[in-house]
């Protein structure tokens, strides 16, 4: 298989490298790589690329890329991961990279988390490590463990900060479990960044029946998988003799049977289906604890922990939930680790769901038949419904089906929707038959998608995770999965991956893999952004992206309809060859009435596809009474969507006092505002603005604790502004 095209600068630099393998003669007589030399040639080529400092591997004069891991893959491929250093110090927050090479010494692909060159006046800390550790520990109410602080360069909003970096594990002031990845400024002693790493899921087993698990003779320890063990909240493995458990719904040894069964099945699936060595990539996985007295299950970087459902009728230890939590370990231990952005968090949650589905299908247990829903057997919240749906995410909590429906405020579990949807379409297709559910296609996507099977889809996804960097997002995932599909299988599977991404509205990216091959001529259409706000008398623009979804590239004619009086829409250029983009300009005349207007953008070629642009005309300043808001957040929703603020997260109020929120939505629409408080296991509404108008106000006099706002587009679509103040 020929190497994929690289940029001219990197390709030129590598061409003269003494360490790269000589070119083999063309034709069927090409010489094979000598046995045992393939890996050394692959790594030499990867290291040469990293040292070149070109393209996505560029770095400053005091920086280096240090190889941290190597993962062999199908067809003689190797993924080499690199971390950035500055004057010998590790760099967090950008600059990491992955180089994909083959056993002939050719570079196939490069991904990098782009970051500016680092310049610091000094790398000597003013604040001692002991003081920084005390500050880090002080972020939690109680501390179980804390790592030794390491002097690090943190890239915060693109700017370098010298920090002491440590992980603190314990409990928050409200008793919630926490694993806080903390950076303390080494000059000032202030907390520079603190990122929560705990990721919650909203024998004789109970859920899986009588099963076979691997344990020691007298303890629930599995030494064949890196000393994996399961026990209670004290961290010790349960002891005794087999058979383990009694099939009881709330017997904790039984819960460990279910946990070990699911985790071991996932471990075996990774090895047998993908050739990958366990959840941590080194043959093992973190230990597990049962018996948490909360409606919760989570992974914190050191262990997985499982609680009970809302009604207390069973433990949360079904195959998909356990495999979901260990899916977080896979995401965390592949290159780039777990990032801090909201979109990255959604992709992390989706990764857990995908590995849950993969493990269910691999196990094929009659007590938990394979499906694409999450937690459907566990009755998490007492309504006997799953907590997420992969084939149609909107069926649970109106989670977004499409990439264009994501906002910066989309809660991370809901933000799993688009990639979950993509995976189902890739594995099963839009109309799979055989009793499997149909899956909708987002506006502008292909007319249908044909699945390639869950095992192939899973291997492509696993290969893409091995190219992950700290800046991982949907656009990067699209590029990486196309590369993985083409290298692992070929053109047909690569085109299926492309069609599935097109079907959820993730646009084509510059430099993405050319799948090749032929198929039915088709194209897809996407807008970026898909909504905009403007004052009367001004204009707003959006990029119309097209991709070739099948066959050869074709001419796509662009047009718009549905614009209100006083609004004109133009395209430059008015037609494009699929794979290219056009700029859409929406001009709003003075005097145009305030409101939200859907505009239909149509692409006409061998087929016709449409996408919708939501235009909001009018002011988006906070309403009366919000002039003194401490913080202001903006976003855009379509009818039925919700967004969590601030920025998809929550805030902590250390004292009692009044919380005020004021919302201004698009004129003529119905938007609602909810203030919620964390009660120890879930969010409770404490103040509601629910009138049939676009503007809402809330006020709540509350005690110290964690709070968040939820903005809901009850009817209508468009941009909103939220102002909030807290004690």
Residue pairs with C-beta under 8 A, 6 or more apart in sequence:
1 75
1 102
1 487
3 102
3 106
3 107
3 108
4 108
4 109
4 483
4 486
4 487
4 513
5 11
5 514
6 14
6 55
6 107
6 110
7 54
7 55
7 511
9 54
9 55
10 49
10 52
10 54
10 55
10 57
10 107
10 110
13 48
13 49
13 52
13 54
14 20
14 45
14 48
14 49
14 52
14 107
17 45
17 48
19 44
19 45
19 47
19 48
19 105
20 41
20 44
20 45
20 48
20 105
20 106
21 33
21 41
21 45
21 104
21 105
21 106
24 30
24 31
24 104
25 31
33 41
33 76
33 103
33 104
37 103
38 76
38 102
38 103
38 104
39 70
39 72
39 78
39 103
41 101
41 103
41 104
41 105
42 76
42 77
42 78
42 80
42 101
42 102
42 103
42 105
43 67
43 70
43 78
43 80
43 101
44 105
45 99
45 101
45 105
45 106
45 107
46 67
46 78
46 80
46 99
46 101
46 107
47 67
47 80
49 57
49 99
49 101
49 107
49 110
50 57
50 65
50 67
50 80
50 82
50 97
50 99
51 65
53 59
55 110
55 112
56 97
56 110
56 111
56 112
56 114
57 65
57 82
57 97
57 99
57 110
57 112
59 65
59 84
59 95
59 117
60 86
60 117
60 118
60 119
61 117
62 86
62 87
62 118
63 84
63 85
63 86
63 91
63 95
63 117
63 118
64 84
64 85
65 82
65 83
65 84
65 85
65 95
65 97
66 82
66 83
66 84
66 85
67 80
67 81
67 82
68 81
68 82
68 83
68 335
69 80
69 81
69 281
69 335
70 78
70 79
70 80
70 81
71 78
71 79
71 81
71 276
71 281
71 466
72 78
72 275
73 79
73 275
73 463
73 466
73 487
73 488
74 275
74 459
74 463
74 487
74 488
75 102
75 487
75 488
76 102
76 103
76 104
77 100
77 101
77 102
77 103
77 108
77 487
77 488
78 100
78 101
78 102
78 103
79 98
79 99
79 100
79 335
79 463
79 466
79 467
80 98
80 99
80 100
80 101
81 96
81 97
81 98
81 335
81 466
82 96
82 97
82 98
82 99
83 90
83 91
83 96
84 90
84 91
84 94
84 95
84 96
84 97
84 115
85 91
86 118
86 120
86 123
86 153
86 160
87 120
87 123
89 123
89 151
89 152
89 153
90 150
90 152
90 153
90 165
91 115
91 118
91 152
91 153
91 154
91 155
92 152
92 153
92 154
92 155
92 163
92 165
92 183
92 470
93 115
93 154
93 155
93 156
93 340
93 470
94 113
94 114
94 115
94 155
94 158
94 470
94 471
95 112
95 113
95 114
95 115
95 155
96 112
96 113
96 335
96 336
96 469
96 470
97 110
97 111
97 112
97 113
97 469
98 110
98 111
98 112
98 335
98 336
98 466
98 467
98 468
98 469
99 107
99 109
99 110
100 107
100 108
100 109
100 110
100 467
100 483
100 487
101 107
101 108
102 108
108 483
108 487
109 467
109 483
109 487
109 513
111 467
111 468
111 469
111 476
111 479
111 480
112 469
113 336
113 469
113 470
113 471
114 471
115 155
115 158
116 155
116 158
118 153
118 155
118 160
119 160
120 153
120 160
120 162
122 162
123 151
123 153
123 162
125 132
125 151
125 162
125 164
125 186
125 187
126 186
126 187
126 188
127 164
127 184
127 185
127 186
127 187
127 188
127 189
129 148
129 149
129 151
129 164
131 189
132 149
132 164
132 166
132 184
132 186
132 189
133 146
133 148
133 149
133 164
133 166
135 184
135 189
135 190
135 191
136 146
136 149
136 164
136 166
136 168
136 180
136 182
136 184
136 191
137 143
137 146
137 168
139 168
139 180
139 182
139 191
139 194
140 168
140 170
140 171
140 172
140 178
140 180
141 170
141 171
141 172
141 173
141 175
142 170
142 171
143 168
143 169
143 170
144 169
144 170
144 171
145 168
145 169
145 170
145 302
146 166
146 167
146 168
146 169
147 166
147 167
147 168
148 166
149 164
149 165
149 166
149 184
150 164
150 165
150 166
151 162
151 163
151 164
151 165
151 186
152 162
152 163
152 164
152 165
152 183
153 160
153 161
153 162
153 163
154 160
154 161
154 162
154 163
154 165
154 183
154 192
154 193
155 161
156 192
156 193
161 183
161 185
161 192
162 185
162 186
162 187
163 183
163 184
163 185
163 186
163 192
163 193
164 183
164 184
164 186
165 181
165 182
165 183
166 182
166 184
167 179
167 180
167 181
167 182
167 197
167 301
168 178
168 179
168 180
168 182
169 178
169 179
169 180
169 300
169 302
170 177
170 178
171 177
171 178
172 178
172 706
173 652
173 704
173 705
174 678
174 680
174 705
174 706
175 680
176 678
176 680
176 706
177 198
177 292
177 296
177 298
177 300
177 305
178 196
178 198
178 300
179 196
179 197
179 198
179 300
179 301
179 302
180 194
180 195
180 196
180 197
181 194
181 195
181 196
181 197
182 191
182 193
182 194
182 195
183 191
183 192
183 193
183 194
184 190
184 191
184 192
185 191
185 192
193 340
195 340
197 300
197 301
197 332
197 338
198 298
198 299
198 300
199 298
199 299
199 325
199 328
199 338
199 345
199 348
199 349
199 352
200 296
200 297
200 298
201 296
201 297
201 298
201 316
201 321
201 324
201 325
201 352
201 374
201 375
201 387
202 380
202 381
202 387
202 388
202 413
203 210
203 211
203 213
203 215
203 242
203 243
203 244
203 245
203 253
203 254
203 256
203 257
203 260
203 261
204 210
204 243
204 244
204 245
204 246
204 247
204 254
204 257
205 211
205 245
205 247
205 254
205 257
205 258
205 261
205 317
206 245
206 247
206 248
206 249
206 251
206 254
206 255
206 258
206 314
206 315
206 317
207 258
207 314
207 317
207 318
207 319
207 367
207 368
207 377
207 378
208 257
208 258
208 261
208 262
208 319
208 363
208 365
208 367
208 368
209 247
209 365
209 366
209 367
210 243
210 247
211 257
211 261
211 365
213 222
213 244
213 257
213 260
213 261
213 264
214 222
214 224
214 225
214 260
214 264
215 221
215 222
215 242
215 244
215 260
216 222
216 223
217 241
217 242
218 239
218 240
218 241
219 229
219 237
219 238
219 239
219 240
220 229
220 230
220 231
220 237
220 238
220 239
220 244
220 253
220 256
220 260
221 227
221 228
221 229
221 237
222 228
222 229
222 260
222 264
225 264
225 267
225 278
225 283
225 284
225 285
226 278
226 280
226 282
226 283
226 284
226 285
227 284
227 287
228 260
228 263
228 264
228 284
228 285
228 286
228 287
228 288
229 237
229 287
229 288
230 237
230 238
230 256
230 259
230 260
230 287
230 288
230 289
230 290
231 237
231 238
231 256
231 287
231 288
231 289
231 290
232 238
232 252
232 289
232 290
232 291
233 289
233 291
233 292
233 305
235 287
235 289
235 303
237 287
238 244
238 252
238 253
238 256
240 253
244 253
244 254
244 256
244 257
245 251
245 253
245 254
245 255
245 256
245 257
246 253
246 254
247 254
248 254
249 313
249 314
249 315
250 308
250 312
250 313
250 314
250 315
252 290
252 291
252 315
254 315
255 290
255 291
255 306
255 315
255 317
256 288
256 290
258 315
258 317
258 318
258 319
258 322
259 288
259 290
259 304
259 306
259 317
259 322
260 288
261 319
261 363
262 317
262 318
262 319
262 322
262 323
262 326
262 359
262 363
263 279
263 285
263 288
263 304
263 322
263 323
263 326
265 319
265 323
265 359
265 362
265 363
266 279
266 322
266 323
266 326
266 327
266 355
266 358
266 359
266 362
267 278
267 279
267 285
268 362
269 358
269 359
269 362
269 363
270 276
270 277
270 278
270 279
270 330
270 462
271 277
271 278
272 362
273 358
273 362
273 455
273 458
273 459
274 458
274 459
274 462
274 463
276 462
277 283
278 284
278 285
279 285
279 286
279 326
279 329
279 330
279 333
280 286
280 329
280 333
281 333
281 334
285 326
285 329
286 299
286 301
286 302
286 303
286 304
286 326
286 329
287 303
287 304
288 303
288 304
288 305
288 306
288 322
289 303
289 304
289 305
289 306
290 306
290 315
290 317
291 306
291 307
291 315
292 305
292 306
292 307
292 308
293 307
293 308
294 307
294 308
294 680
294 681
295 307
295 308
295 309
295 310
295 316
295 380
295 381
295 681
295 682
296 305
296 307
296 316
296 681
297 304
297 305
297 306
297 307
297 316
297 321
297 324
297 325
298 304
298 305
298 325
299 305
299 325
299 326
299 328
299 329
299 332
301 332
304 322
304 325
304 326
304 329
306 315
306 316
306 317
306 321
306 322
306 325
307 315
307 316
308 314
308 315
308 316
309 315
309 316
309 378
309 379
309 380
309 381
309 382
310 379
310 380
310 381
310 382
311 379
311 382
313 379
314 378
314 379
316 375
316 378
316 380
318 368
318 375
318 377
318 378
319 356
319 359
319 360
319 363
319 365
319 368
320 353
320 356
320 357
320 359
320 360
320 368
320 373
320 374
320 375
320 376
321 356
321 374
321 375
321 378
322 359
323 352
323 355
323 356
323 358
323 359
323 360
324 352
324 353
324 355
324 356
324 374
325 352
326 355
327 351
327 352
327 353
327 354
327 355
327 356
328 338
328 348
328 351
328 352
330 351
330 355
330 465
331 338
331 347
331 348
331 351
331 352
331 465
331 468
332 338
334 465
334 466
334 468
335 466
335 467
335 468
335 469
336 468
336 469
336 470
336 471
336 472
337 470
338 344
338 345
338 348
339 345
339 348
339 470
339 471
339 472
341 473
342 408
342 409
342 410
342 412
342 415
342 647
342 648
342 649
343 406
343 415
343 473
343 474
344 471
344 472
344 473
345 412
345 415
345 648
346 406
346 410
346 412
346 413
346 414
346 415
346 416
346 417
346 418
346 419
347 415
347 416
347 419
347 472
347 473
347 474
347 477
348 412
349 412
349 413
349 415
349 416
350 415
350 416
350 417
350 418
350 419
350 420
350 423
351 419
351 465
352 416
353 374
353 388
353 390
353 416
353 420
354 390
354 419
354 420
354 423
354 458
354 461
356 374
357 370
357 371
357 372
357 390
357 423
357 454
358 454
358 458
360 368
360 369
360 370
360 371
361 370
361 454
361 455
363 370
364 370
368 377
372 389
372 390
372 391
372 420
372 424
372 428
372 437
373 386
373 388
373 389
373 390
374 386
374 387
374 388
374 389
374 390
375 386
375 387
375 388
376 385
376 386
380 387
381 387
385 396
386 396
387 396
387 413
388 396
388 399
388 413
388 416
388 417
388 420
389 395
389 396
389 399
389 420
390 420
390 421
390 423
390 424
391 421
391 424
391 428
391 436
391 437
391 438
391 439
392 401
392 421
392 437
392 439
392 440
393 399
393 400
393 401
393 414
393 416
393 417
393 418
393 420
393 421
394 400
394 401
394 417
394 640
397 414
398 640
398 641
398 642
399 413
399 414
399 416
399 417
400 406
400 410
400 414
400 415
400 417
400 418
400 641
401 417
401 418
401 421
401 440
401 442
401 504
402 418
402 421
402 442
402 443
402 504
402 505
403 418
403 442
403 474
403 504
403 505
403 506
404 442
404 443
404 505
404 526
404 527
404 530
404 611
405 417
405 418
405 638
405 641
406 415
406 418
406 474
407 635
407 636
407 637
407 641
407 643
408 635
408 643
408 647
408 648
409 633
409 635
409 643
409 644
409 645
409 646
409 647
409 648
409 711
410 643
410 644
410 648
411 642
411 644
411 648
412 648
414 642
415 648
418 474
418 504
418 505
418 506
419 474
419 477
421 439
421 504
422 500
422 501
422 503
422 504
422 506
423 457
423 461
423 500
424 439
425 439
425 441
425 449
425 451
425 499
425 500
425 503
425 504
426 449
426 451
426 452
426 457
426 460
426 496
426 497
426 500
427 451
427 452
427 453
427 454
427 456
427 457
427 458
428 436
428 439
428 451
428 454
429 439
429 448
429 449
429 450
429 451
430 438
430 439
430 440
430 441
430 448
430 449
430 503
431 438
431 448
432 438
432 439
432 451
439 449
441 447
441 448
441 449
441 503
442 503
442 504
442 505
443 505
443 610
443 611
443 612
444 502
444 505
444 524
444 525
444 526
444 527
444 603
444 609
444 610
444 611
445 502
445 503
445 504
445 505
445 524
445 549
445 609
446 499
446 502
446 503
446 522
446 524
446 549
446 550
447 522
447 607
449 496
449 499
449 500
449 503
450 496
450 499
451 457
451 496
452 492
452 493
452 496
456 489
456 493
459 484
459 488
460 481
460 484
460 485
460 488
460 489
460 493
460 497
461 481
461 484
462 484
463 480
463 481
463 483
463 484
463 485
463 487
463 488
464 477
464 480
464 481
464 483
464 484
465 480
467 480
467 483
467 484
468 476
468 480
469 476
474 506
475 506
475 507
475 509
477 506
478 501
478 506
478 508
478 509
478 512
479 509
479 511
479 512
479 513
481 497
481 501
482 494
482 497
482 498
482 512
482 513
482 515
483 512
483 513
485 493
485 494
485 496
485 497
485 513
485 515
486 493
486 494
486 513
486 515
486 516
490 517
491 515
491 516
491 517
492 517
494 513
494 515
494 516
494 517
495 515
495 517
495 519
495 550
497 515
498 508
498 515
498 547
498 549
499 549
499 550
502 524
502 526
502 547
502 549
503 524
505 526
505 611
506 526
507 526
507 528
507 545
507 547
508 545
508 546
508 547
508 579
518 551
518 552
519 550
519 551
520 550
520 551
521 550
521 551
521 552
521 554
521 605
521 606
521 607
522 548
522 549
522 550
522 551
522 606
522 607
523 546
523 547
523 548
523 549
523 554
523 556
523 578
523 603
523 605
523 606
523 607
523 609
524 546
524 547
524 549
524 609
525 544
525 545
525 546
525 556
525 601
525 603
525 609
525 610
525 611
526 544
526 545
526 546
526 547
526 611
527 542
527 543
527 544
527 545
527 584
527 601
527 611
527 613
528 542
528 543
528 545
529 542
529 636
530 542
530 611
530 612
530 613
530 614
531 613
531 614
531 615
531 616
531 636
531 638
531 717
531 718
531 719
532 540
532 541
532 542
532 586
532 613
532 614
532 615
532 616
532 636
532 719
533 540
533 616
533 617
533 618
533 620
533 636
533 718
533 719
534 540
534 586
534 588
534 615
534 616
534 617
535 588
535 617
535 618
535 619
536 566
536 588
536 589
536 590
536 591
536 592
536 594
536 617
536 618
537 588
537 589
537 590
538 588
539 585
539 586
539 587
539 588
540 585
540 586
540 588
540 615
541 583
541 584
541 585
541 586
542 583
542 584
542 586
542 613
543 581
543 582
543 583
543 584
544 558
544 571
544 576
544 581
544 582
544 583
544 584
544 601
544 603
545 581
546 556
546 576
546 578
546 579
546 580
546 581
546 582
546 603
547 578
547 579
548 554
548 578
548 579
549 578
551 606
553 577
553 578
553 579
554 577
554 578
554 605
554 606
555 575
555 576
555 577
555 578
555 605
556 575
556 576
556 577
556 578
556 603
556 604
556 605
557 574
557 575
557 603
557 604
557 605
558 571
558 574
558 575
558 576
558 582
558 584
558 601
558 602
558 603
558 604
559 571
559 601
559 602
559 604
560 569
560 571
560 584
560 599
560 600
560 601
560 602
560 613
561 599
561 600
561 602
562 597
562 598
562 599
562 600
563 569
563 586
563 597
563 599
563 615
564 592
564 593
564 595
564 597
565 592
566 588
566 589
566 591
566 592
567 586
567 587
567 588
567 589
567 592
567 597
567 599
567 615
567 617
568 586
568 587
568 589
569 584
569 585
569 586
569 587
569 599
569 601
570 584
570 585
570 587
571 582
571 583
571 584
571 585
572 582
572 583
572 585
573 582
574 582
575 582
576 582
578 605
584 601
584 613
586 599
586 613
586 615
588 615
588 617
592 617
593 617
594 617
594 618
594 619
594 667
594 668
595 616
595 617
595 618
595 666
595 667
595 668
596 614
596 615
596 616
596 617
596 666
596 667
596 668
596 669
596 716
596 717
596 718
597 614
597 615
597 616
597 617
598 612
598 613
598 614
598 615
598 717
599 612
599 613
599 614
599 615
600 610
600 611
600 612
600 613
601 610
601 611
601 612
601 613
602 608
602 609
602 610
603 609
603 610
614 636
614 638
614 717
614 718
616 636
616 666
616 718
616 719
618 666
618 667
619 664
620 634
620 664
620 719
620 720
620 721
621 664
621 721
622 629
622 632
622 662
622 664
622 721
622 722
622 723
623 662
623 663
623 664
623 695
623 697
625 662
625 697
626 632
626 662
626 664
626 723
628 725
629 660
629 662
629 723
629 724
629 725
630 724
630 725
630 726
631 646
631 723
631 724
631 725
632 721
632 722
632 723
632 724
633 645
633 646
633 647
633 721
633 722
633 724
634 719
634 720
634 721
634 722
635 643
635 645
635 711
635 719
635 720
635 722
636 717
636 718
636 719
636 720
637 643
637 671
637 711
637 712
637 713
637 717
637 718
637 720
638 713
638 717
639 713
639 714
639 715
639 716
639 717
640 713
641 712
641 713
642 710
642 711
642 712
642 713
643 710
643 711
644 650
644 708
644 709
644 710
644 711
645 708
645 709
645 710
645 711
645 722
645 724
646 708
646 709
646 724
649 708
650 678
650 706
650 707
650 708
651 706
651 707
651 708
651 726
652 704
652 705
652 706
652 707
653 659
653 702
653 704
653 705
653 706
653 707
653 726
653 727
654 704
654 727
655 704
655 727
656 701
656 702
656 703
656 704
656 727
657 701
657 702
657 726
657 727
658 699
658 700
658 701
658 702
658 725
658 727
659 675
659 687
659 698
659 699
659 700
659 701
659 702
659 707
659 724
659 725
659 726
659 727
660 697
660 698
660 699
660 700
660 724
660 725
661 673
661 675
661 687
661 689
661 696
661 697
661 698
661 699
661 709
661 722
661 723
661 724
661 725
662 695
662 696
662 697
662 698
662 722
662 723
662 724
663 671
663 673
663 689
663 695
663 696
663 697
663 711
663 720
663 721
663 722
663 723
664 694
664 695
664 720
664 721
665 671
665 694
665 695
665 696
665 711
665 713
665 716
665 718
665 720
666 694
666 716
666 717
666 718
666 719
666 720
667 694
668 694
668 716
669 694
669 713
669 715
669 716
669 717
669 718
670 692
670 693
670 694
670 713
670 714
670 715
670 716
671 693
671 694
671 695
671 696
671 711
671 712
671 713
671 714
671 716
671 720
672 688
672 689
672 690
672 691
672 696
672 711
672 712
672 714
673 688
673 689
673 690
673 696
673 697
673 698
673 709
673 710
673 711
673 712
673 722
674 685
674 687
674 688
674 689
674 698
674 709
674 710
674 712
675 685
675 686
675 687
675 688
675 698
675 700
675 707
675 708
675 709
676 683
676 684
676 685
676 686
676 707
676 708
676 709
676 710
677 683
677 684
677 686
677 702
677 705
677 706
677 707
678 684
678 705
678 706
678 707
683 708
686 700
686 702
686 707
687 698
687 699
687 700
688 698
689 696
689 697
689 698
690 696
692 714
694 716
694 720
707 726
709 722
709 724
711 720
711 722
